[in-house]
Amino acid sequence: MWQLLHFIRQYFTVYMFAIVFIVGIYEAFVEPKFLKRKGLDRDSRICKGIGIFYILIGVIALILRIFFPM
């Protein structure tokens, strides 16, 4: 567990959080609209799920980085 926290603390910087969060926002809210217009409803739902997963991972990693200093 401590190795995971150390890994997150070492590699997950604010810039990495911004990249993961922006990609998550794009995947969750922008890309599904394009896919629905093309008639790809299943792909749209999958894309939205991946985007929400990215957002959650980014927020959880940022919280771990802030509240568990090493």
N, C-alpha and C positions, 0 to 999 in steps of 0.2 A: 504494500500500500504506500509506504513512504517513497519507494522508487517511482511509483506513478506520480505522486505529488511533486517529487523533485523534477521529473521529466516535464510536467506541465509548467512548473515554475520556471524552468530553464528555457523552454522553447516557445511557450505561449505568451508572447508579448502583446502589448496594446495594438501594435500593427497587425499581428496575426489575428487578434480578436476582430479588428475592423474588417479584414479581408473575409473571414469566415462569416461574419454577420451580414456583410453586404451581399455575398454570394447567396446566403440563406434567404435574404429578403428578395433577391432577384428570382431565385428558384421557387419561392413560395407564392409570390404575388404577380410577377410579370410574365414569366415563361408559361405558366398554365393557360393564360389568356391566348397566347399565340398557338398553343397546341390545340385548344378547344376550337379555334377558328378553322384549323385544318381538319377537324373531325376526329382528333385523337383524344377522346375522353379518358380512356384508361391511362394513357401516358400522362395526361394532365394531372390526374389524381396522384400518380406515383411521383411526379415532379414536385407537387405541393407537399407531399409527405417528406421527401428528401430535403426540401427547403426548410421545413419546420424542424426536422432533425438537426440540420446545420445550425439553426438559430439556437436550439436548446443546448447543443454541444458547446457552442461559443459562450453562452451565458454561464453554463456550469463551469467551464474551464476558467472563465474570468473570476467567478466567485471563489473557486478553489485557490486561484492565484492570490487573491486579495486577502482572504481570511485564514490561509494556512501559510504564513511566511516561513521561510527556511533560512 
